[in-house]
Amino acid sequence: MVDVIFTMQFASVVPIFSQDFQARLFTLFRHPIDRAVSQFYYLQDATWERTYSPETKGWSVQQYAESHYADDNWVVRQLVNKPDWNMELYKEDLQLAKDILQEKFVIGLITEMEESKDRFDKYFGFGFEEEDADDCVAQVLGLPSAKNDEETQTTNSHPHPKVLPDTPEWEALLKINRLDLELYDYAVALFEVQAVLFEDSEEDET
């Protein structure tokens, strides 16, 4: 059996586990508006993706947000197993998603990538024997490394225009991601709360 499973579809892997074969989970959260904007531009060029969408080239972000191409509340839907847009979401679904995060996940944040990686390493005992492995991870995540003490552009990044708060584009994406935004804010709070789990290990290193 593999040691780590990576998936964007939480509900699809849940049946693998049981009371006798349990899992520990970790996740990296990204602001839902930033995630949606990134996906919009990425899928215009990602010919290798099943959801490659060249037809959206030339669209505005608002057009995208109002189309069937845009995900709505994608993270909440994945956690509560309501993946289809025609499955209505309720406040109870948001609460269930929060409960799942609190009870099951070690939280990481894209905006706190280095701290998140350190927490995952400490909690799960991740480590690499290969000399260049840490440099490779740092390059993928855009972190300083032994070879480069400055943050670099990640190897899996896709540069694109930013969408600023309080703009029509931001509001259009917010309209279809309000539950995800509330879940994101909750995840940020959990990230702060979970810091206590790593205080002892941080003291041991000093």
N, C-alpha and C positions, 0 to 999 in steps of 0.2 A: 504494500500500500504506500502511496506517495506521502511525503511529509507535509507538503503544502499544496493547497489547491487555490488557484487564482480564478475568480469569476466575477462578472458584472451582474450575474443573475442569481441572486441569493437563494430564492425559492427552489431553483433547479437542483441545488446540491444538498438541500436539507434532508431529503430521503436517504442519503448515503449514511447518515449518522443515526445513532440510537443511544439508549441509556447505557449500553455496554461499549459503545464506540463513539465517544464524545469528541467534540471539536472545540478549539479555542479560536476566536475570530478577531481579525483586525481589519481596519479600513482607513482609507485616506479620503477626507472630505474636501471638496472644492465648492466655492460659492456657486449656487445653482445658476445664477445669471452668467457668471464667467464660464461655467461649464457649457451652457446652452450656446453662447456666442462661439466658443471654441469649436463645438461640434458642428455648428452651421458652416463655418469656413473650412474645417477639416474635411468634411464629407463631400465638399465640392471638388477636392483633389485626390482623395484617397481611393484610387482605382482598385486597390486590393481589398477594400471593405465590402461586405455584403450589402451594406446600406449606402454605398457610393451614390451621390446625388448630383451629377453634373448639371441637371436641369435647374438647380437653384442658383447657379452662377448668374450674377447680375441682379439678383433679388436684393431687396433691402432686408434688414433684420426684422422689421415690422412685418413684411410679407411672409417671411419664414415663420415668425411666431404665430401668425394667423393661419398657417397651412397645416396639413396633416403630417408634414415632415418633422415638426417640432414635438419633442417629448413634453408631456405635462406631468409635473411632480414625479419624475422618474424614480427617484430614490425611495420615496414613500411607497410607490407602487411595487417596487421590487421587494421591499421588506415585508409587505403585507400580502404579497402574491395576488395583486390586481394589476397585471401588466398591460392590459388593453385599455385604450383611451376611453372606450364606452362603458367601462366599469366605474361607476361613480364612487368617489372618495368622500369619506365623512370625517368629522373630528375624531371619532373613535379610531379610525385608521391611523391618523396622525399620532394619537396617544399610544397605540400598539407599536408603531414604529419607534417611538421614543423609548418605550419599555424594552424593546428588543436591543436597541443600542446600549441602554444602561446595563442590562443584564448579561449581554453576550459579547460585547465588542471592546477591544482596546482601540481608542480613537486616535487617529492622526489627522493632521491638517496640512493641506498643500502650502498654506502660508507659513507653516512651522515645520518645514520638511526635515531639517537637520534634527530637531528635537524629536519629531515623530519617528524617524529612522532609528534614533538612539533608543527610544522606548520600545520599539518592536524588537530590536536586537536584544535588549535586556530581558524583556518579558518572555520571549520565545526561545532565547538562546541561539539566535542566528549568528553565524560566523563563517568566515571563509579562510581556508588554509592557503589557497593560491595567493601568491604575492601581489598580483595585480588586481585581485578581485574587488577590493575596496575602492580602488581607483575607477574601476569599471562602473560600480554602483554609483559612485559620486558623479561620474560623467552623465549617467542616465538621469539622475535626480537633480543635476545642476548644483551639486554641493562642492565645497572645498575638499581637496584631497591631499595626499602626501606629495603628489607631483605638482599640484596647483592649489595655492592657499586662497584663491579667490573663487567666488561662485561663477559658474559658466552656464551658457545656454545648454539646456538638456538635449540629448541626442534624439529624443522622441518629441521635441516641441514642434509646433506649427504656427509660426508668426502670423498674426492677424490684427485687424483694427480692434480697439477697445470700445466698449459701450459704457458710458458714464451714467451714474445714478441721476434720477430725475429728468431723464431724457425720454422722448416718446418710445425709443427702442427699448430702453430699460423697463419702462412701464408695460410694454407689450409682452415682454418675457416674464415679468413679475406676475402678470395676470394668470399665466398658466403654470406658475411655479410657487404659489404662495405657501403651500404646505411644505414643499421642499425647503423654502427659505426658513420657515419656522423650525424645521428639523435641523437645518444647518446651524442656526443660532443655538439650538439645544446641544448639538454636537460640540460646538465651540466651548460651551459651558462645561460639558462633560470632560473635555480635554483638560480644562483647568482643574477640575475635581480629581481627575485620575493622576495628577502630578504626585499626589501623596504616595501612590504605589511605587514610585521610583526614587523616593527620597533616600532610603537606606542604601540603595545601590550607588547613588550619586555620592553619598558620604564615604562609602567604601573606597571610591576611586580617588578621593582627596587625601 
